[in-house]
Amino acid sequence: MLISQIKGSNGEIVVAVRNGPGDGAKAVINGGSVYKLAMEAADSGKSLVSVIEAHGLGEAIDLEKACVEGRFLSPITHPDAAHLHLTGTGLTHLGSAATRDSMHKKTTEAAEETLTDSMKMFRMGIEGGKPKAGEKGVQPEWFYKGNGYGAAAPGAALVSPSFALDGGEEPEMAGIYVIAKDGTPFRIGFALSNEFSDHVTERINYLYLAHSKLRPASFGPEIRIGAAPEDIRGTSRIKRGDKVIFEKPFLSGEANMSHTFANLEYHHFKYGLFRVPGDVHVHMFGTATLSFADGIKPEAGDVFEIEVADFGLPLSNPLAVAADENVAVRQL
């Protein structure tokens, strides 16, 4: 089942669901929001699908028309945006078979002292990112992107700050979670995401990674409820006017990763800070495809598009650049 949120005629949130990408969508009766439905499920011990079925379905929703009209909201929002967390993990994907073979050879044969920290982290994932049942795997690289104020709705601009050196896409899968009243994390499902980053800043020094990740992100338009497919194959492209200046396949899913989703989830939610009842988490799981690696420099007005057939409508966002701001701290 796919679930999404669009803006209604009176500005209200309309929750839309459909069984799959080829099906028509219908509004959930008295759904309120995806957040409300998910919390109802988490706090009652019921599945989200059963909660939706209990509410029932009403009028038909034309999702493609809503997309054209710019009425999509992020597929989950929180009443207080500060309680939605945008986070992610890196160095989790193997890439193409050829890249995997060459990287694996390099990480297993090279002397420890010749490896960069990134390669060491990648090797740790290869060796310990998929633990046996009941065991704890190696922890991944982890980063913070921001809160709900940095979540750009599908179709909305990803705004690069004026001081940024780059504004590049990162096509990824994101896990979508709510925290029940007893502190238990519950996964709603997975969604397409653009973990927008500043790759030039990151390249200056790896210790600038934290700065490079403090950028907006977009996810959706739809959440695929349930577990993710083992092998996820999609396309990432950049459009400049009526031309496609970059297009490349991207892979995800555990068949193409050095970590299991369960291992990455454990190492995020093991922190009590991330198990605060009522909070929402959007956790991005990394990528193996970047236009930056191919020498592409996105410009304001370019449109990023990420699509995977099993996850519904593509995620599309134009790039914008913010005006200069005179930020100064004043003494009270």
N, C-alpha and C positions, 0 to 999 in steps of 0.2 A: 504494500500500500504506500502511496505517495501523499504527503500532507504539506500544505502551504498556507500562506496568509496573504490576503489581498485587502486593499482599502475599499470599503463599501461606499455607496453613493452619499452617505451621510458622514463619512470619515471613520466609520466604525471598522473594526477588524472582522473580516469574514474568513473563517477557516474552511479550506477546500480540500477534499480528498478524492482520490481515484485509485483504482486497483493497479493500474500500470500506465506506462507512457502512451499506449494507444487508446486508452479509455477516456471517456468524458468525466469531468469533475463535478461534484455536487457539494453544496454547503452543508456543514455540520450544524444541525439545529441547536440553537443556544450554545454554540461552541465557545463563544467568548474570545478565546485565543488558544493557540497551540500550548502556550504556557499553562493556562488554566486546565486544559484537558490532560496534559502530562502530569501536572501536580495531583489532579484528581486520581489518576491511575497510580502514581507512585505512593500516595498516602493511603490508598484503599487496598493495595496489593493486587489490583487488577491489571490486565494488559491494556495498553493504550487502544488497541484495536477493539477490545470489548467495550471500553468506555465510549468510543466513537459510535459503535453499533447501538449502545443503549441510548445515546442522544438521538440517533436517527439522522437521516439525510434529507435535505430539502431541495431547494431550487438548483438547477443546473448552472454551472459556472464556466464561462468561456475563458480559460486560462491564457490562451494565445492573444485574445483581445485585451485582457487585463495587462499582459506584458507590453503590447504595443502602446497602450494608454499610460504606461508607467505607474500602474497601481499595485505592483508587487511590493510587499513588505519583506523584511527578513523572515524566514520561515519559523523563527521563534524570536520573541522579544520578551523583555522583562519589564514589569511596571516601573521599576527603578533601574535605569540603564547601568548604574554602577554595580549592580548585582549580576550582570552578565559578563563572563570572563572570556577573553580571547587569548588563547595560548597555543603552543605548538611544540613539535619535536622535529629535529632534523637528523640528517645522515641515517635515514631509516630505509631507504629504497635501494634496490640493487641496480636499477636501470636496465638497459638492454642486456641480452645474453652475452654479447661480446664485451660490453663494459664490465659486466659482472665477472667474467672470466679474468680479464686483465687486472681488475682491481683486486680480486681475490688472490691472484698470483703475487701481485705486488705486496699486499698486506701480509701474506704468509711467508714470503721469501725474503723480504727486505729486513735489514737489521733494525732493531727497535729504535736505535738512536737516529736513524735516517728518516723516520716517519714524522709527518706533521701531526699536530694534535687532532686535526680532522681525520686523518687516515687511521690514527690510533683508535679514535672513537668509532669509526666505521668498522674496524676489525673487531672491536669489542662486541658490536652488534652482530656481526657475522658469527662470532663464536658463542655468544650467550644471549642473543635477543629472542630466541625461541625456546624457552625452557620446557622441560617435561611437566606434565600435570603435577601440581602440588609443589613445584619448585619456583623460586624467584629468579627471574632473569636479570641481566645487566641493565642498569638504568641508562636511558638515552640522553643525548643533548636535549635541553629543554629551554624554551624561551617564552617570554610574556609579550603580548602585543597590545593589550589595552582592555578596555571594558566596552559595554554596549554603545558608548558614545562614539566608538571607532568602528562600529559595524555599518557598512554601507549596504543598503538594500539592493537586491538584484535590479539592474538597470540604472542605478544611481552612480554618480561619479566616485571613483577612488581618488581622493585629493592628496596629492603629494605636497609636503610642506615646502615653503620657498627655499629653505636651506638645504633641501635634499640634493644629493648628487646623482640620484637615479630613482626611477619609479618603475619597477619591473614586476611582472606577474609571476606567481608560483601556483601552478594548477595542482590542487591537492584534494584529498578526501578529508572531511571533518567529521568527527564524532560529536553528536549533540546530546547533552545530558542535563538532567535536573536532579536536585538533591531533595530527597524526601524529608519529612518532618523529623524522622529518627536519624538523619545524617547519612542514609544510604544513597550512593550515586545510582541513578537509573539512566541507561542509554535509551534515547528515543530511536535513534537510527543514525544514518550517515547522509551527508550532503556534499555536493560539489563545493569547493571553496577556492578563492583566490587570495592566497596569503601574500599579499602585496608587500614588497620589501625594497630596500635601498642596497643593491648589490655592490655598487661602487664604494660606498662607505664601508661595507663589510670587508671588501678586498683590501682596504688600506691597512687594516689590522684586525685579526680575528676577535680581539677584545672589543671592537666596535660592533660586534654582532647585536648586542642589546639595543644600541642606538638604531641600527638598521632595521630592526623589527618593530619599532614603535611607529607604526603606520596603520592606516585603516585596513580592513579586510572585508571581503564580501563572501557570503555563502548562500546556497540555495540554487534556484528558487524553491525547490521542493526537497523535503527530507524523505528518504527511503526508510520506512519504518522496519526495524529488525536488523539482523546481521548483514554485514557486507559480503558481496561475492568474493570468492577466493582470488579470482583473476579479474581485475577491472581494467578496461581498455577504453581510452577516450582520446580526444583531440584538443589541443590548445592552439589558438590562433590569435593573431593581432591584425586588425583591419585599420587601414589608414585611408579614409575616404572610401572609395569604391574598390580599393585594392587590398589584397591580403599580403601583408609584408612578412608574415611568419606563420607557419603552420607545421605542427609536428605532433605525432602521437605521444600520449603519456600513459604510463602504466601505474597501477596501484593494486591494492589487495595483497593479502599475505603471501601469495605465490610470487610476488615481485618485491617483497620486503625482507629486510634482515631482522625484523622484530615482529612478534605477533601483536595484534591490536590489544589483546588482554594484557600483555606485558607493558605496553605503553600506557594503557589505562591505569594499571596498578601504580606505576611510578608517578603518575599525576595525582591520583586520588589518595595516595598514601599520606599526603599532607593534610592534616586536619583543617587547615586554612581553606582547602578546596572541598570540604564536606559540610559547609554551612547550610542548614535547611533553607530551602526556597531559592537557592542560587541556581543560575544557569551557566553551563560551560560549553563553549564551542572550542574543541581541541583539534588542531590541524596536524595531520600525520606525516607531512613531508612529501617531497617530490623528487623526480629524476629528470624533469624536463624544464629548461629555462631558456627563454629567448636570449637572455643576457649571455649565456654560454656560446651563442651563435653570433655574437657581436651586434645584436639589435639594440638600439637605443630608443625606447618609446618616447613619443612626443604628446603634448597636450592635444586632446581630441582623438587620439588613437583609441580603439575599442578592443578590450580584451574579451575573448570568448572561450569558454571551457565547456565541453560537452561530453557526456557519457550516456549512451542510449538508455541504460537501465535506471538512470537517476532523473528522468523527466526532462523538462525544458532546460536548454543551455543557460549557463550563468554568463551574463554579459554586463560589462561595466566600462564606461569611458574613463580615460585618464584626464584629470584636471590638475592644475598647479595653483596652490594658494598664493595670495598676495603677501608681500613682506609684512611682518608684524614687528612693532617696536615693543619688545617684552622687557620690562624692567621691574625689579622688586622695589617696593616702597616701604619705608619704615612707618610703622603705626605710632 
